[in-house]
Amino acid sequence: MAVAKEKRIILKYADAKGYSNDLPCYLEHGGYDMLKKAVKSKPEDICEEVLKSGVRGRGGAGFPTGMKWKFLDRKSGKPIYLICNADESEPGTFKDRQIIYKDPHQLIEGMMISAYAIQAKQAFIYIRAEFFEGARILDRAIAEAKAKKLCGDNVLGSGYSCDIVVHRGAGAYICGEETGLIESLEGKRPNPRIKPPYFPAVLGVYQCPTIVNNVETLCNVKHILEMGADAFAQLGIPNNTGTRIWCVSGQVQKPGYFEFECGALTLGEMIYDVCGGLNPGRSLKAVIPGGSSAKVLRADERFTGTLKDGTDFDWGVTDIPLDFDGPIAAGTMSGSGGIIVMDDSVDIVEALANVNAFYAHESCGQCTPCREGSLWMRKITTRMCSGGAREEDSDLLVSVANQIEGRTICAFGEAAAWPTQSFVAKFKDEFIAKANQPAPDDDAEGPARLRLI
Amino acid sequence: MSGNGKVDMIPIILNGEEVEVPSGINLIEAAQIHGREIPHYCYHPKLTVAGNCRMCLVEMGMPMRDRGTGEPVLDADGNQKIGWIPKPVIGCGTNVAPGMRVNTDSPLAKDSREGIMEFLLVNHPLDCPICDQAGECRLQEFAMDYGRGYSRFVERKNVKPKRTRLGPRVTLDDERCILCSRCIRFCQEVAKDDVLGFVDRGSYSTLTCFPGKELSNNYSLNTVDICPVGALTSSDFRFKMRVWFLKESPSICTESSSGANTLVESREGQIYRIIPRRNDVVNDTWMTDSGRELFKQVQSESRLTAHRSDGAEVTLDAAVARSVELLSNDKIAIVGSCNSTVEEQYLLRKLADQTKAETHLSGHFGDDDGLLLSADRTPNLRGALATGMVKKYPSDNLKPLALQLGKGDLKTLLVVNEDLFALGITKEQIKKAKIIYVGTHENETSKMADVVLPSLTVFEKSGTFINRNFRLQKFFQAVPGPAGLVPDFLVLNRIASELLGEVAESLGLESLWKEIGKLRTSCLKGIAYREIPSDGLALDPGKLADLPYVEGPALNFSPSKVKKAVKAKPKAAKV
């Protein structure tokens, strides 16, 4: 069976020859037509379309976007805010970057339609600090759009006004967590808020109802309007509608980003067909399917069970369909779509040491389990890689991770705990073997020798 | 709360037992009412909920209801099905709801707590043997309850600054800090002086002052009190005394009319520190830094410790005899004090009635800080009014006395704890009068006095004060006074009795209050000393409510409320 072809909707023009990220080019390709259509329709009708399309959030959690919009507190009379989460910082993810850098007006159009649909008074793009060029591109694009009345006051003469402000982060992973993002946007330390009571849809930025959506999600809104909800829902498979941009990195021959209909291909097809397979002579060892916080999959694992629609499945790792529910059925998640491939040259303990170093570095430090647990796990795995491994470390690691999971203010706790839990559970033999490995030659340098990416 | 101001009681199932709790409270408070402790660090009843320590994790569930019909969902046996939340919830951030199931000691709750305890200790230094907090440290206490007893942590602990000066009175040990943010929230929410924050991330987070700022507000030491560990320490108390040796005596801050409730902590007759005592209608859990310094006056060099008569040190008996002699003529004036206790003021009034002396009083005023330092810088001005020692609201000087002196017809002045020369009297004016001085410290007046009766500070005696809310509050002796001194009310009682040619009855506060309670027109009528609760007694000021008090609105105090409360009273209820 031939592998499905890429279905580029969002990235349709991004890499097309001669396509530039300025307004004239975007307008030439039919840009802002959907905004024109939107401002002539009723906001609630657009919300209904989005709900009907079944589009799920592309940021990581996969929550239905239409449902999220429904939770907005409209009774309070407070202004509503829309925030685009462009703090793409999940290791292994680089999809939003393509949109921002290559097709910023698509995002702005998607945002303006969404803002109109939820009747937002003000919109923000919270962009990660490292995308300094991206912020410049967006600023320029917004200025262009404003000049043409596509954004800002009295959009297209409709009487609806909404400005978009680009706000740059300061280099913290936690700002991708929506309440942390909101705190940061308000000018504070991005300590995620406790929920309840601070659900953004009720008490978001400046304690007003707020919607936070991912870049790719907001772009999808434009296409839902263009195709109609029913046609959009036809893309992909039920409950996993539309396309998804997958970012493949790691030890494959042709890494990159690929837009496919949800469920159109399997993880194996992605690795071996789309990405040209592993390097010669190498075999697959492990895959992280949805950004570094998703649970790792071991190459020889098998997954059996029954899907929501009642069909039984018996998958190897390469059989897992790339959509929302497939990876969940395999006990992990598609997360932000960052597929990290590891071949047999990878030292799995070192890989976990890398992941743990990331989470220990990025923990905001607000709540105890994540703050202390993430650093403790990092200290353990770093020691293990520096010749100080003990056999009991694997159990200790899992125990520490278990003490984090489910007990933190935000989902960072899970993000930090899942890698350790899954790495140790699936590669326990390697963690134990580490204890019996001779110490590296030059022990004097200790942890400094460890190669952390 | 329902409309009539009454608190609704709702049923919850706490550890399998159905109990009633007031609506609107959180799980920590609800459990506390029923004798279950939910351990916590970051939660403080007087601060906003941060929910960051995660120590108060408990298991919670709600009765399941059908989403469509709202009918309760029952299990096969016809019992209410409970929708248990799969993750533990924080007790501080979860409010009670009818029918809520809360398990504070289920395996999940216990496991969560033990996990948090271990995390809090992994980077915490083993400083207990030299830590000031030892003995009153929540970390120590809960480590005993939920700690592992041994450490699984074999890595190196984080290293952070050990003695950072945050301000003139507070020193920070960052390694001990568990990042609960109580101090930050206190500065933002109560002291309204936002100077503290965290820098760096994760476990390397460090408490610090914002650049160019320091923790120097007059409430900074409250951060030391609410610090659940030994991170914030009082620079003054640091390394002075192990807290388990300290004896706690309930007292009242005499700095101003706010009457903050305090604990005076002493060992072997020496005071080491003063900390606030919780009183939700007076000072919550706070007090001023300046109020904590007041105990230093006890050991001051200018302290009066010996009775003097005509410049010579004499016995108490001789000093009293000489005082009685001087007060036996008919041209007497008394200068009372707003620093005296209700009992002393009552006895001064009695003395004034006997001798037909005119009583003068001066207030001491400053600026309101809107919290606990009120514009009236004395603890008991209202006592002087309630006892009838003076009838009028005092001004800040003694001009009426100056006028009286100017007429040249005053022979004896009984001065209590005031320096006449600081209050507008000249030395020329009192040349002809004899002075009996009753006070704790030497001043210009005491130096000129013919008789000096040294008296006890608030820490060395017991008594009552009436604060700005017209709340009658008790305080108790914390340390013994200088050798040979007896409580002021006994001295005054002796003088009063001997003036009548009688031998003074032995007197205690109880029996003295039997007399005070007979004051007919006073708001103190009918009060028995032993019935004054430890958190004070709200008095009905009656007509006294209308005097021109200087205090502005402040923490737990609103001048207009005091007036309104009086006016709202039906006439029949007035006695």
HADDOCK unambig.tbl for C-alpha pairs under 7 A between the chains (distance, minus, plus):
assign (segid A and resid 194 and name CA) (segid B and resid 51 and name CA) 6.80 0.50 0.50
assign (segid A and resid 360 and name CA) (segid B and resid 202 and name CA) 6.66 0.50 0.50
assign (segid A and resid 361 and name CA) (segid B and resid 202 and name CA) 6.75 0.50 0.50
assign (segid A and resid 362 and name CA) (segid B and resid 202 and name CA) 6.81 0.50 0.50
assign (segid A and resid 363 and name CA) (segid B and resid 201 and name CA) 6.46 0.50 0.50
assign (segid A and resid 363 and name CA) (segid B and resid 202 and name CA) 4.63 0.50 0.50
assign (segid A and resid 364 and name CA) (segid B and resid 201 and name CA) 5.07 0.50 0.50
assign (segid A and resid 364 and name CA) (segid B and resid 202 and name CA) 4.78 0.50 0.50
assign (segid A and resid 365 and name CA) (segid B and resid 201 and name CA) 5.47 0.50 0.50
assign (segid A and resid 365 and name CA) (segid B and resid 202 and name CA) 3.51 0.50 0.50
assign (segid A and resid 365 and name CA) (segid B and resid 203 and name CA) 5.69 0.50 0.50
assign (segid A and resid 365 and name CA) (segid B and resid 205 and name CA) 6.24 0.50 0.50
assign (segid A and resid 366 and name CA) (segid B and resid 52 and name CA) 5.89 0.50 0.50
assign (segid A and resid 367 and name CA) (segid B and resid 52 and name CA) 4.28 0.50 0.50
assign (segid A and resid 367 and name CA) (segid B and resid 53 and name CA) 5.53 0.50 0.50
assign (segid A and resid 367 and name CA) (segid B and resid 54 and name CA) 6.77 0.50 0.50
assign (segid A and resid 368 and name CA) (segid B and resid 52 and name CA) 6.64 0.50 0.50
assign (segid A and resid 368 and name CA) (segid B and resid 53 and name CA) 5.39 0.50 0.50
assign (segid A and resid 368 and name CA) (segid B and resid 54 and name CA) 6.53 0.50 0.50
assign (segid A and resid 368 and name CA) (segid B and resid 116 and name CA) 6.68 0.50 0.50
assign (segid A and resid 368 and name CA) (segid B and resid 119 and name CA) 6.73 0.50 0.50
assign (segid A and resid 368 and name CA) (segid B and resid 120 and name CA) 6.77 0.50 0.50
assign (segid A and resid 369 and name CA) (segid B and resid 116 and name CA) 6.16 0.50 0.50
assign (segid A and resid 369 and name CA) (segid B and resid 119 and name CA) 6.34 0.50 0.50
assign (segid A and resid 371 and name CA) (segid B and resid 202 and name CA) 4.89 0.50 0.50
assign (segid A and resid 371 and name CA) (segid B and resid 203 and name CA) 5.15 0.50 0.50
assign (segid A and resid 372 and name CA) (segid B and resid 119 and name CA) 5.51 0.50 0.50
assign (segid A and resid 372 and name CA) (segid B and resid 203 and name CA) 5.74 0.50 0.50
assign (segid A and resid 373 and name CA) (segid B and resid 119 and name CA) 6.51 0.50 0.50
assign (segid A and resid 375 and name CA) (segid B and resid 203 and name CA) 6.72 0.50 0.50
assign (segid A and resid 379 and name CA) (segid B and resid 155 and name CA) 6.48 0.50 0.50
assign (segid A and resid 403 and name CA) (segid B and resid 112 and name CA) 6.83 0.50 0.50
assign (segid A and resid 403 and name CA) (segid B and resid 115 and name CA) 5.40 0.50 0.50
assign (segid A and resid 406 and name CA) (segid B and resid 87 and name CA) 5.53 0.50 0.50
assign (segid A and resid 407 and name CA) (segid B and resid 87 and name CA) 6.97 0.50 0.50
assign (segid A and resid 407 and name CA) (segid B and resid 88 and name CA) 6.63 0.50 0.50
